[in-house]
């Protein structure tokens, strides 16, 4: 996964026209402000993210935005394809690595990277394939951001069902996962 992400992040930003530079923490804060009920744990998460934002600056790259094991086609030789590019944008490449480490994508397995790998192997594979230097503390900051992001996303999915905008048992089931992210 580290090698695949290094290749994605190596795509020149001008190769894919129309990509916008995102500000993920600011977007989370804005999303949280639109919720019609309090979510103290997610609010504390955003406060922690703001207070502990990593220093330093990495070159902005193409970011997949939803790189996780559910969006990979795997064959005997490894990753065959990366699916679901609808949230691709320009940003910090550490965002993709952190998203892959969000606990919900482990599906109950103990390994911190998608349930199947270690932080060290992910970072080593990324660096060996030409990815920018990313330290473990930065990776974990992005993991926390991803967890808060998915928590807010779960609330949004539930809201679509509960308001009747889209009646869906799947959306209702995803909504109940908000508490897992808060935990």
C-alpha positions in Angstrom: 0.0 0.0 0.0 2.9 2.4 0.7 4.3 1.7 -2.7 0.9 2.3 -4.4 0.4 5.5 -2.5 3.9 6.8 -3.4 3.0 6.2 -7.1 -0.3 8.0 -6.7 1.4 10.9 -4.9 3.9 11.0 -7.7 1.3 12.0 -10.3 2.0 15.5 -11.3 -0.8 17.9 -10.0 -1.2 19.4 -13.5 -1.7 15.9 -15.1 -5.2 15.8 -13.5 -6.8 19.2 -14.3 -9.4 20.7 -12.0 -8.2 19.3 -8.7 -8.7 21.6 -5.7 -6.4 22.1 -2.8 -8.2 21.1 0.3 -7.9 22.2 3.9 -9.2 19.0 5.7 -9.1 20.3 9.3 -10.9 23.5 8.4 -13.5 21.4 6.4 -14.0 19.2 9.5 -14.6 22.2 11.7 -17.1 23.6 9.2 -18.9 20.2 8.9 -19.1 19.9 12.7 -20.6 23.4 13.0 -23.5 22.4 10.7 -24.6 19.4 12.9 -27.8 20.1 14.7 -26.8 18.3 17.9 -23.7 18.3 20.0 -21.0 15.7 19.6 -18.5 16.5 22.4 -16.0 13.7 21.5 -15.8 14.8 17.9 -15.5 18.4 19.1 -12.6 17.4 21.4 -11.1 15.6 18.5 -11.1 18.7 16.4 -9.7 20.7 19.3 -6.9 18.2 19.7 -6.1 18.2 16.0 -5.9 22.0 16.0 -3.6 22.0 19.0 -1.3 19.3 17.7 -1.1 20.0 14.0 2.2 18.7 12.7 4.9 21.3 11.9 6.7 21.3 8.6 5.5 21.3 5.1 5.3 18.7 2.5 4.9 19.2 -1.2 1.1 19.1 -2.1 0.3 16.1 -4.2 -2.6 14.3 -5.8 -4.4 12.7 -2.8 -6.8 9.8 -3.5 -8.9 10.7 -0.4 -10.4 7.2 0.2 -7.5 4.9 -0.1 -8.4 1.8 2.1 -8.7 -1.9 1.7 -12.4 -1.7 0.6 -11.3 0.3 -2.5 -8.5 -2.0 -3.6 -8.7 -4.9 -6.0 -6.0 -7.4 -4.9 -4.6 -10.3 -6.9 -1.8 -12.9 -6.2 0.7 -10.3 -7.4 -0.6 -7.5 -5.1 -2.7 -4.5 -5.8 -4.3 -4.7 -9.2 -6.4 -1.5 -9.1 -7.4 1.4 -6.8 -11.1 2.2 -7.0 -13.4 5.1 -6.0 -11.6 8.3 -7.1 -14.6 10.6 -6.6 -12.9 12.5 -3.7 -9.4 12.9 -5.3 -7.9 16.3 -4.6 -4.6 18.1 -3.9 -3.3 18.0 -0.4 -0.8 16.6 2.0 0.1 13.0 1.0 0.1 11.9 4.7 -3.7 12.2 4.5 -4.0 9.0 2.4 -1.6 7.1 4.7 -3.5 8.2 7.8 -6.9 7.3 6.3 -5.7 3.8 5.6 -4.9 3.5 9.3 -8.3 4.6 10.7 -9.6 1.8 13.0 -12.9 1.3 11.1 -11.0 0.0 8.0 -9.4 -2.7 10.1 -12.6 -4.6 10.4 -11.7 -6.0 13.8 -8.2 -7.1 13.0 -5.4 -5.8 15.3 -2.8 -4.6 12.8 -3.0 -0.8 12.6 -2.7 -0.4 8.8 -6.0 -1.7 7.3 -6.0 -4.6 9.7 -3.1 -6.2 7.8 0.1 -4.2 8.3 2.3 -2.2 10.5 3.0 1.5 10.6 6.7 0.8 10.1 6.1 -1.3 6.9 3.7 1.3 5.5 6.1 4.1 6.0 9.1 2.1 4.8 7.3 0.9 1.6 6.2 4.5 0.9 9.7 5.9 1.3 11.3 3.1 -0.7 9.0 3.9 -3.6 9.9 7.5 -3.6 7.3 9.0 -1.2 8.1 12.0 0.9 9.4 11.6 4.4 6.5 11.2 6.9 7.1 10.5 10.5 4.9 8.3 12.8 3.6 11.2 14.8 2.3 12.9 11.6 0.8 9.7 10.3 -1.1 9.3 13.6 -2.3 12.9 13.5 -3.8 12.1 10.1 -5.3 8.9 11.5 -7.1 10.9 14.2 -8.3 13.4 11.5 -9.6 10.5 9.5 -11.4 9.0 12.5 -13.1 12.4 13.2 -13.9 12.7 9.5 -15.5 9.3 9.4 -17.4 10.0 12.6 -18.9 13.2 11.0 -19.5 11.2 7.8 -21.5 8.5 9.7 -23.7 11.3 11.2 -24.3 12.6 7.7 -25.2 9.2 6.4 -27.7 8.7 9.3 -29.2 12.2 8.7 -29.9 11.4 5.0 -31.9 8.4 6.2 -33.6 10.0 9.2 -34.7 13.1 7.3 -36.2 10.9 4.6 -33.9 12.4 1.9 -32.8 8.9 1.1 -34.6 6.0 2.9 -31.9 3.3 3.3 -31.2 0.6 5.8 -27.5 0.9 4.8 -27.4 4.6 5.7 -29.1 3.9 9.0 -26.6 1.1 9.8 -23.6 3.4 8.9 -25.1 6.1 11.1 -25.0 3.8 14.2 -21.2 3.5 13.6 -20.8 7.2 14.8 -20.4 5.9 18.4 -17.5 3.6 17.3 -15.6 6.5 16.0 -16.3 8.5 19.2 -15.0 5.6 21.2 
